[in-house]
Every structure is written in C-alpha cells, then in structure tokens.
Amino acid sequence: MKNSKITCLIILFLPITLYAADALQGDVTKQPLNVTAITMFLLFVSATLGITYWAARKTKSTRDFYAAGGSITGFQNGLAIAGDYMSAASFLGISGLVFASGFDGLIYSIGFLVGWPIILFLLAERLRNLGKYTFADAVSYRLKPIPIRSLSACGTLCVVLLYLIAQLVGAGKLIQVLFGLEYQFAVVIVGILMILYVTFGGMLATTWVQIIKAILLLLGASFMAIAVMSKMDFSFEALFSNAVDVHEKGLAIMAPGGLVSDPVSAISLGLALMFGTAGLPHILMRFFTVPDAKEARKSVFYATGFIGYFYILTFIIGFGAIVLLVNNPEFLDSQTGGILGGNNMAAIHLARAVGGEVFLGFISAVAFATILAVVSGLTLSGASAISHDLYASVIRHGEAKEGDEVRVSRIATITIGIIAIFLGIIFEKQNVAYMVGLAFAIAASVNFPILFLSMYWQKLTTRGAFIGGAIGLVTAILCMIFGPTIWVDILGNEQALFPYKHPALFSVSAAFIFIILISKLDKSKSAKQEAIDFEDQYVRSQTGLGAEGAANH
Amino acid sequence: MQHLYKQIYADPEFHELEDKRGRFSWCLASIVLLTYFSFILIIAFAPQVFATPVFENSIITWGIPVGLFVILLSFVLTGIYVYRANREFDRLTKDIIEHAKKIHNEK
C-alpha cells in the first residue's frame, strides 16, 4: 500500500514540472498547482484502493466477482445506480450543455431520467428473476445461448467502449484544467486505476467506490446550486434574467433550439435516451447485486429520486455558470474568447467562482472520482460480456471452471482498459455528452429490443432475435459512421451520407421490425420449443421462483 | 422446479394477478411514455410553445416548469409502483407459490 501511494505521488507530480513549460504560455495564473485538489484526489484514491483491498479479500466466487455476492441492499444499489448515471459525462457534459445552450440541456436530462420508470415498470423485476450476471442470461433463458450471447456481447462491448471514451475524454479535459497535465497522461492514469479496481475488487469494490462518490457528488453539487441561488437571493427569475442578459444567444437560451434543430433528430434522440437506458449493460448488471426483486424495485425508486434531484442541480449549475463566468476574464481563454478548457469545464470553473480554491479542489477531486467509479463499472460489464457470455457460454459451452472464468474476466478488464485509453486519446475533441448519446443509440437498438421481446413476446425465436438484433446494431453503427459526427467532423468529408446526428429512430425501428418479421417466418422445430418454454420463463420471471438468491457469507 | 412452473401456470389466480399487475405497470408506463413523447414532439414541432413566458413579463418560459414536472412525475410514479408491488403484489405472489408447493407435495 505504502509503495503504491508513493508511486502515485511521483506519477502525479513529476509531469507537472515536466509540462509546466508548455503551460507557461500566458496561462500560468489560470492553472496554478492546486494543492487542495491534489490532496483530496489522493485521499480519494487511497480510500478507494483500501476498499479494493478489502473487496479483493471478500471476492472469492464468480458470483462475488460479477454481482458482489448479491449482498447489496436496495438503498445502496439505488445510490450506486445513481452514481453510474451521475457520470462525468452527465455532470460536466450536461452542465456544459446548459451553459452553452440553456434549456436544451434539460432535454438531455429528462431523456436520461424517464428511462428509469420504464425500466422499473417493465423490466427490472423480470430481469432480476431471470438473470444471473449479465442481461444476456435473461435473454438466453429459452433462446439458444451461442448466437444470443455472441450478439449481446457485441452490443455490450460497443456500448461500453463508446461510453468509456466519453468518460475518458471528460477525465482528460478535467485534469488538463485542474493540474495542467497533458491530456494523454490523464487518460492513462484513469485507465490504470480503473483496471486496478476491477481486476482486484470486482463488483464489490466497483459498487462501493460508486456509492461513496455518489454521496460526495450529491453534496458538492447541492452546495454549488445553493451557492448560486443565494447569490440570486433564491429567485429563479433573477437567475434566468441575469443569464439572458450576459449570454450571447440572449433569450434563445430559455427555449428549445440549437441542439435539437429538426423533428427527426428530436424524436431520434428521445428514443435513444429513453430505451438506451433500458439497454445499458453496466446498469442492467446492477440488478443482480441485490438479493431479490423487491430490493431491485426499491433500488430503482431511490435511483430515480437521486438522479432527478441531481439533474435539477445541474440545470441550476449550468445557468449559474452563465451568470458568473461569461463576463469574467479570469475564466476565459484569451485567444478564442470561449471558456477555458471548453464548455464541459463550466461546472468546474463555477466551483471556483462560488467556493474558492478549496471547493474547486473538492469538486475537481469528486469529478475525477466520478470518472473512475463510472469507468470501473463499465469495464466490469464489458469484461463480463467477454468472460461470462463469450468465454464461459459460447466457447466453453457453459462448462468453464469458476476460477478460469474470473481469470478470463481479469484479462478482459486489462485489454478493455488499454483499448479505451487509446480511443480516449483519439476522440479528444468530441462533446462528451454527445458521445454518451451514441452509446445510448446502440443500447437502444440491440440490447433493449431483444431483452424486451424475450420477456414480452412468446413467439420470439433465436433466429429472429439474432438477425434482427444484428441488423439493429449494424444500422446504428453505419448511421453513426456516415453521419455528421464521424464522417464530417472526424474523417473530414464535406457532406454526411446519413443526415441525422442521432440514428436511434431508424435503428430501433429496424431492429424491432426485423426481429418480429424473422421470428414470424421461423417455422423450425426449435422455434416451437422456444415458444413452449416461454411459459416456464414467464412463471419464473413473475414469481422469482428459482431465481438466483443472495449468497451466504 | 419445472413441475412447479407448470403448476403455477395452470393456476387461474396466477393469471388473475398477472392481468392486474400487467394493467397497472402498462398504465404507469403509458403515462410516462405519453408525457415524455409529448414533451419531445412539442420540442420538435412547436418549440415556440415552450418559449412562451409562464406569465406576462416573466423571463421563465413554459419549457422549464414542464421539464421539472416530467422529472417529478417520473419519481412519483416509481414510488407508487414500488409501494403497491412491495405490498400487494408480493403478498399475492407468495400465496400463489405456497399454494402450488402445497399441491405439489400432496401429489
């Protein structure tokens, strides 16, 4: 332990002096060495490494590794789910969006939130009662495991990688502003820490890191929102009119506008946010960490409350940032006139504006912690797709030894970590909330349709789910590649072949249509058997009879 | 386990419970879906509706209270669902399972 702390210190401080030369170009007063932030961050890292050490000793079986032994309560899980949701992409990205375009930020928040009631009403209990470690467990309950798990694993890995990119971009930007470190370097630190948490501490460590961070972030964001409102004498009228006065878009920030400019994009984004939530593998995985369906339900209730509250805070924070930062030269880039470090940094600068250096240190450390906690959950779910779905079920046909499965999972964690670091560096210039939108589109077009139909439609067959789901995946990816973001912004082509930024409307419809069509055309013997097996699955999903219980520790 | 599943599937009380629970969840889900997609469709087709001030001379536009309402509604509806499911539905499910086990053991 002691050695690792010292190594951390060296890793953290050495490059500051190395890169100080770069940062010196007129920016030196804007990026002083923030001792408070570094101390708080190191405190958090040592605490979480301590948790990882504790969790590593408790993590023995596969069930411990993937699902924390089913020992998490509904309230704790609610906090952890909220923690997964209150990611750096949400906190920095949405407050940044509100800062840049006002009301439009709220569209994202609401879309992220309304997925939750839907998950609760339609999916949560059934999923908890049918599954073991991944959502593919539930889908392959009566469908053939090999094709279904291969497809689910592909969907999971795409979502995980995109989401990871968004988080790492946030991390890189944050540390750039806070520590004056080079972007690439920051991404690498986050990558290494997340690999450590997951490889050694599994789901137990990942969950507790998430819970602690969720509490810290809720406290920090509450303080910021209250500080902003107290400067406005707790009048929303004053907050909004001050913001309109200084913002370059003026009154337009009080109305829907720039972000969602055409109807197709609006509906497409709405679909992606809502059904994407119901298909996010790292979130679905959390339902297996609680002992039963009752706790699963409670966790959604608590999570919805925390997330809703948090989004209201980010909205206030975003507007507060407009009022307090826009005309303050201290926070502006002297060359471009925009805010230092880009719009995603609005919340961080606001922390300094309302709470001084100490609070800036606290919020920066929390935001960094947020990224660590979220990327760990993501990495674990990506690794479980590889080890539990691909390795144990597809390659070893369900006969892998427990120890082997966990070992594969650890190797997968390291591999995903390294790939994510590279992609994080490549995607440096993207708006992080938008990258999350893309991850949601894939989750909504592959994971959600097959999960939903497997539970609700008796006539779903393996062939239908596999081909239809694959079409959803390919449609989503192609629309993304040929859409404005990748084809124009990244590859530098002049015009996008697919005109919309958000592919969900097309890819979700394609998935549902083809899954249903092909299932209906499937007259094979196995299709008949799958329809018969639906009855057993239905009873189990509704009663919880035979479901995985809590492990006895 | 398979026998028990068949047993329960044959129990009319199970289907009665499922009808009741299904109606309840779909009803709540439709409220959320309708509210949310109306919200999105207004943004898409009539954004000026949300740009209207809530009262004369106010800077606050309708979009903001409506947005907050959607957030609150989501929370309240999940609360209602959890309240009923954890009391009524769980009790009925338990009765059905016990009933099925009893018949199963008698056979």
HADDOCK unambig.tbl for C-alpha pairs under 7 A between the chains (distance, minus, plus):
assign (segid A and resid 110 and name CA) (segid B and resid 71 and name CA) 6.44 0.50 0.50
assign (segid A and resid 114 and name CA) (segid B and resid 74 and name CA) 6.23 0.50 0.50
assign (segid A and resid 117 and name CA) (segid B and resid 74 and name CA) 6.00 0.50 0.50
assign (segid A and resid 117 and name CA) (segid B and resid 78 and name CA) 5.62 0.50 0.50
assign (segid A and resid 118 and name CA) (segid B and resid 29 and name CA) 5.77 0.50 0.50
assign (segid A and resid 121 and name CA) (segid B and resid 25 and name CA) 5.03 0.50 0.50
assign (segid A and resid 121 and name CA) (segid B and resid 29 and name CA) 6.33 0.50 0.50
assign (segid A and resid 122 and name CA) (segid B and resid 25 and name CA) 6.77 0.50 0.50
assign (segid A and resid 237 and name CA) (segid B and resid 59 and name CA) 6.27 0.50 0.50
assign (segid A and resid 237 and name CA) (segid B and resid 60 and name CA) 6.51 0.50 0.50
assign (segid A and resid 240 and name CA) (segid B and resid 59 and name CA) 6.57 0.50 0.50
assign (segid A and resid 240 and name CA) (segid B and resid 60 and name CA) 6.98 0.50 0.50
assign (segid A and resid 241 and name CA) (segid B and resid 59 and name CA) 6.01 0.50 0.50
assign (segid A and resid 254 and name CA) (segid B and resid 51 and name CA) 6.51 0.50 0.50
assign (segid A and resid 254 and name CA) (segid B and resid 61 and name CA) 6.31 0.50 0.50
assign (segid A and resid 255 and name CA) (segid B and resid 50 and name CA) 6.02 0.50 0.50
assign (segid A and resid 255 and name CA) (segid B and resid 51 and name CA) 4.60 0.50 0.50
assign (segid A and resid 255 and name CA) (segid B and resid 63 and name CA) 6.75 0.50 0.50
assign (segid A and resid 256 and name CA) (segid B and resid 43 and name CA) 6.22 0.50 0.50
assign (segid A and resid 256 and name CA) (segid B and resid 47 and name CA) 5.83 0.50 0.50
assign (segid A and resid 262 and name CA) (segid B and resid 44 and name CA) 6.17 0.50 0.50
assign (segid A and resid 263 and name CA) (segid B and resid 44 and name CA) 4.20 0.50 0.50
assign (segid A and resid 263 and name CA) (segid B and resid 45 and name CA) 6.21 0.50 0.50
assign (segid A and resid 266 and name CA) (segid B and resid 40 and name CA) 6.44 0.50 0.50
assign (segid A and resid 266 and name CA) (segid B and resid 44 and name CA) 5.64 0.50 0.50
assign (segid A and resid 267 and name CA) (segid B and resid 40 and name CA) 6.39 0.50 0.50
assign (segid A and resid 267 and name CA) (segid B and resid 41 and name CA) 6.99 0.50 0.50
assign (segid A and resid 270 and name CA) (segid B and resid 40 and name CA) 6.67 0.50 0.50
assign (segid A and resid 294 and name CA) (segid B and resid 86 and name CA) 6.24 0.50 0.50
assign (segid A and resid 297 and name CA) (segid B and resid 82 and name CA) 6.12 0.50 0.50
assign (segid A and resid 298 and name CA) (segid B and resid 82 and name CA) 6.52 0.50 0.50
assign (segid A and resid 301 and name CA) (segid B and resid 78 and name CA) 5.60 0.50 0.50
assign (segid A and resid 301 and name CA) (segid B and resid 79 and name CA) 5.98 0.50 0.50
assign (segid A and resid 304 and name CA) (segid B and resid 75 and name CA) 5.76 0.50 0.50
assign (segid A and resid 305 and name CA) (segid B and resid 75 and name CA) 5.73 0.50 0.50
assign (segid A and resid 308 and name CA) (segid B and resid 71 and name CA) 5.84 0.50 0.50
assign (segid A and resid 535 and name CA) (segid B and resid 9 and name CA) 6.98 0.50 0.50
assign (segid A and resid 536 and name CA) (segid B and resid 5 and name CA) 5.42 0.50 0.50
assign (segid A and resid 536 and name CA) (segid B and resid 6 and name CA) 6.80 0.50 0.50
assign (segid A and resid 539 and name CA) (segid B and resid 5 and name CA) 5.87 0.50 0.50
assign (segid A and resid 539 and name CA) (segid B and resid 8 and name CA) 6.99 0.50 0.50
assign (segid A and resid 539 and name CA) (segid B and resid 9 and name CA) 6.47 0.50 0.50
assign (segid A and resid 543 and name CA) (segid B and resid 93 and name CA) 6.03 0.50 0.50
